[in-house]
Amino acid sequence: MQFKLSEEHEMLRKMVRDFAEEVIEPSAAERDEEARFDRSHFDQMAELGLTGVPWPEEYGGAGMDFLAYCIVVEELSRVDASAGVLISAHTSLAGWPLFKFGTEEQKQKYLRPMAEGKKMGAYGLTEPSSGSDAGGMRTTAVLKGDNYVMNGSKIFITNGGEADTYIVFALTDPNDRRSTTAFIVESTFEGFSVGKKEEKMGIRSSPTTELIFENCIIPKENVLGEVGEGFKIAMKTLDGGRNGIAAQAVGIAQGALDAAATYASERVQFGKSIAENQGVGFKLADMATGIEASRLLTYQAAWLEGEGLPYGKASAMAKLMAGDTAMQVTTDAVQIYGGYGYTKDYPVERYMRDAKITQIYEGTQEIQRMVIARMLTK
C-alpha cells in the first residue's frame, strides 16, 4: 500500500497551485462580489492542459488519471471554489459520459475539443420538478424523421450560458420514465436558449443558469449511448462527479484552514498569539484532521475509478465526508477570525458561503447516505 503521491502528481500539484495563486486568486473576491465569470481563466487552464487531465492523448487529453484530475480541482478550489467547479463540471459531468458512452465519432467531434479547451462542457439533468428524484423529469425529445425535437427546461446548470456542449437528458416517450435518454446538445442548435441566471449565495463567479428547449432540433446521431439508457448514464456520471465535488470541498476546507492558521499565529490577544490558546489550537487540530481524512477518502475513490474498480460507495463516502468537513472547517475559520471573519475583508466568509453547496449538488448529503446504505445492505 502506497500513500505517497508520484513525482508526476506532485509536479502537477505545484503547477496548479502556482497558477491558482498567481492568476485566479488575485481577482477571486472581486469576481465573487460581481458574480462575474472570466472565460480567460478557462483558456489559460487549457494552455496548461488542465481541461482534459484524465482523457487519453488520442482525444486531446493529458493522458493522466482521475487522481490527477482531483488534485487539479482541489488546488483550484483552495483559492476559488468557482474555478474548481468549472473544471469539475466540464470534466466529470460533460467529458466523462462522452468518454464512457460516446462513439468514436462523438469522441472526436465533442470530447477532443473539450479536452483541448477549445470548447466548454456542461450537464443538464435537474428540472424544476425533479431534483434528487431524477426519474421525475418532464423534458421530452421525440423522434421526427432524422432528428429529435426536444421541449422542456433544465435548471441549476453549472457553466450554463458559457458552455458550448451540453449533455442533456430527456424522455423519448413522454409516458414512459424508462425512456430517459442522453443527448449531446450544441449551444448553436435551433430551439436552444439560456434562461435565468441564478443569484447564488456562494460560487458566485461560476455561472449557474436555466436551459430552455423550444422545439430544439437534435440530430439522431447525437444520442449518447442507447435510447432508454439515459438514467443509467446519468447515475454513473454522478458517481464520478462526486469525486470532483469531494475534491472541491477538500480544497475549500484547506484554503480556510491555511487562512485561519496564519491569522491565529499573527493575531495577538492578552499578550500572545491566539494560536497558543487551547480553544483555538484544538480547533485548528480538528480542522486539519477532518481535511486529511476527507482527502484520503477522495483520493481513494479517484484511485478506484482509475483502476477500473467499483467506486460508487467510495465516491459517496468521500463526497459526504468532504462536504460536511468543508462546512465545519469554514464555520470554524470564521469563528477564529471573530468579527473580522464576518466581513468581506478576509476570504473566510467567502469560503464559508462556497462550502455550503458541496453538501447539496451532485446529490445532497441525504442522497449520499441513501446510496451508502443501499450498498451496505444489498
N, C-alpha and C positions, 0 to 999 in steps of 0.2 A: 504494500500500500504506500502510495507516494503523495505527500501533501505539499510538495514544493512545486511551484509553477515552473514551466520550462523557460529557458532563456528567451525563446521567441515570445512567449506570453508576457514576460517581464518587460521586454523591449516595447511591445505593443502598449502595455500599461503606461510606460513612461512617455511614449509619443503622444498618446491620447491625453494624458494629464497635462503635458506641456501645452498642447493645442487648446485644451479646455481653459486653462488658466490664462493663456495669452490672448485667445480670440473670443471665447464665449463669455467668460466671467466678467470682463470689464463693463459690458452693457447689459448684464443679466437683470439687475434691479430696474433699470430704465425700461427695458423691453417688457418686464413684468408689469410695471406701472401703466404702460401704454397698451398692454395686450397686443404687442407688435411682433409679428413673425418676420425673421430675417432670412430670406431664401439664400443669401450669400453664404451663410454658415453651412447649409446643406451642400452647396457647391464646393466649399473648401473641404468638407468631410469626404466628398467624392475624390478630390485630388489626393487625399491621404489613403484612399482605399477602404474607407470606413462604411461605405454604403452597400458593400457586398461581402462582408467579412467571412461568413461561413459557406459561401457558394463556390463551387469549383471554378477554376480559371477558364474553363471552356464556356462558361456562361458569364464571363466578365467579372467574376468574384476574386477574392484574395486567396481562396483555397485554404483557409484556416478552419477552425472548428467552432462549435457553439459556446465553448468556454471562452474563447477569444471574443466572440460577439458579446457575451455577458460582461466581460471586462470593459469593453468599449462603452456599453450602456451605463455601467457603474461609474466610470470615470467622468463621463459627460454629466451624469446626474449629480455628481459630487459638487459641481458648481452651478448647474442649472438643470432642473428636472425636465424642463420643456425640451431641451436639446436631447436628453436621454430618451424620452418617449417618441421623439421624432424618428430616431433610428430604430427604436423598438417596433413601432407600428410598421414602418417601412420594411423592416427585415422579417420579423416574426409573423405579422398578420397578412402582409401582402406578398412578400417574397416566398415564405415557406410553402403555402399551398400551391403556388406556381411550380416550385421545385419538386414537390412531392407528387402532385397530381397532374401537372401540365404535360402536354405532348411536347415532343422535341421542337415542333414549330412554335408552340406557345412560349416555350422557354427562350428560344432565340429572339422572338418578337417582343416579349414583355419582360422576362426576367433579366436578360442581358442588359438592356438599357437601365433597368433599375439598379442592378448590381454595380454598373459603371457610374451611377449617379446622374445619368442624363435624364432620367425620369424618376419621379417620386411615387411611392405606392401608399395605398390606404385600404381599409377593410370596412365593409358595410353589412352589419348583421342586426344591430339593435334598432327597434322601431318604437314609436310612442306606446304601443300596446304590448310589446314583447321585449323585456329586458333580460332578467335571469331566466325567464321561460322563453328560450329561443324558439321553441316549437310553435309559439303563438303568432308568428309573423303573418302579415297580410299582403305584403308586396307580391305581385304576380308577374310572371313572364310567360306569355302564351305564344306558342309557335304559329307563325303565319308565313307560309312559304319557306324561304331560306333564312328568315330572321325571327328572332323572338321579340315580342313587344312587351316592354316592362312598364308597369304602373305601380306607384306607391311611393314610399319615402323611408329614409333611414335617418337616425339621429345619433348625436354624440360621436361623430366621425373624426377621429384624430387624423390630422393632416388634411382634413376636408377643405376643399377650395384651393389647395395648393398642389395636391397630388394630381398626377397625370393618369394613373392606372388604379382602378378600384376593383377589389374582389367583393362582389355583391351577391347576396343570397335571396332567392325568391321562389315562390311556388309555381311550378309549371301547370299544376291543376289546382285552381282556387278552392276546390272542395276536398283536397287530399293533402294533409300535412306531410305525408310521406313523400310528396313530390318535390320537396325542397332541393334546389339545385344551385350550384355556384356558377357565377358568370364573371367574365373579365370585361369590365366596362371602361372604356376610354372617356376622358373628360370632354372630348370633342364630339361624342356621339349625339346624334339628333335626339332631342327629348330629355337630355340630361341637364340638370341645373343644380346650383348650390343655393340652399335656402339660408335660414337663420344661422348666424354665428353666435355661439354661446358666450355669455359673460360669466366667467368662472371665478371661483374662489382662489384656485391655485393653477399651476401650469398654464399661466395666462398668456405666455408668448407662444404656446402651442395652439394652432387653430383647431377649434372643435366646432363642426357645423352640421347642418341638416343637408341631406341629399334628396333631390326630388326627381322622380321619373314620371314623365308625362308622355306616354306612347314612345318611350325610348327604344330606338331600333338597335338591336344587338345581333350581329351575325351568329348563326348557329354554331359556327366553328369556335366561338368564344365561350362555349360551355366548358367549364373546368371540371375534369373528371367525367363521371357519367351522370345522366339525368336521374334525379332522385337520390343522388349520393351526397347532396349538399350538407345535410345535417351531420353526417359523419365527418366530412371535410371541415366543417365549422368547429366541431368539438375537438378534433385532433389539432387544428390550428391553434385553438385556445390553450391547449396543453403546453405547446412551445411558447406561446405568447406570455404565459405566466412566468416562465423563466426570465423573460425580458423585464417584466414588471417587478419581479423579485430583485433583479439586478438594479433596477431604478431605485427601489426602496432602500437597498443597501447603500447606494451612492448618496441618496438624500441624507440618510442617517449618518454616514461617515462625514459628510460635509458639515452637518450640525455639530457632531462631536468635535471635529477639528476646531471649529469656531469657538465652541464652549470651553474647550480645554485651554486654548490660547487666552481667551478672556479671563478665565478663572486664575490663570497664572499671573496675569498682569494687573488684575483688579485688586486693590488693597483696601481692606476694611479692618478696623481695630488693630492697625499696625502690622498686618501680614496679608499675604495673598489669600483670596477666598478658596483657592485650591487646597490650602492647608486645613481648611475647615472639614471635619469628617463628613458632615452632611453633604457638602459639595463633592469632596473627593470620592466618597462612596457612590454618589450618583454617577459620577464620571466612570467609575469602575463598572457599574451595572450597564451603563450605556455601551461601553466598549465590548463587554461580554455578549450582550444581545446582538450587536452588529456582527461579531465574529461568528456566532452560531448561525445567524442568517446567511452570512457569506458562504459558509461551508455547505449549508443546505442548498444554496443556489448553485454553487459550483458542482456539487454532486449531481443535481438534476441536469445541468448542462452537459456534464461528462457522460451521464447515462444516455442522453439524447445522441451525443456524438458517437457513442459506441453502438448505437442501434438497439439498445436495451429498453425495456419498458420504463417510462419515466413519468407517467401521468400522476401517480401518487406523490412522487418526489417533487414534481413541479408545483402541485397544490400545496404541499407542506412548505415549500420554500416561499411561495407567494404569501401564504398565511402568516408564517413566522416573520418574514421580512417586512410585510406591510404593517403588522402590529408593532414591530420593533421600531420602524421608522416613525410611526405616530408617537410612541412613547418617548423615543430619544429626542425628537424635535420639541415635544412639550417640555421635557426636562431641560433642554438647551435654553428655551425661552425663560424658564424659571431661574436658571443660573444667571442669566443676564439681568434678571429683575425687571425693573421698569423699562430699562433700555431695550430689553428683548421684545417688548410690546410695541416698539416703534420701528419705522422703516429705515432708521439709521443703521441698523445691523441686519445681516442676512437671515438670522434665525427665524424671524417671523415669516419670511418667505418659505423657508424650509418647512415650517410647521404647516403652512397652507398647502404646500405641494404634497406633503406626506399623506394627507387625508385621501387623495384619490387612489393611492396604491391599495387601500382597503376596499375599493369599490370596483374599478374596472378590471377587465379580464376575468370577471366573476367575482362577486362580493366575497367577503370572508365567510359568510354563511354558506355560500355555494362551495367554497373550498372545503369546509368541514363536511358538507354532504358528499363531495367527491371522495374524500379520505375515508369517511365512514363506510361508504359503499364498497370501497376496495378492501377494507379490513374485514368485511362481513360476507362478501360474495363467495 
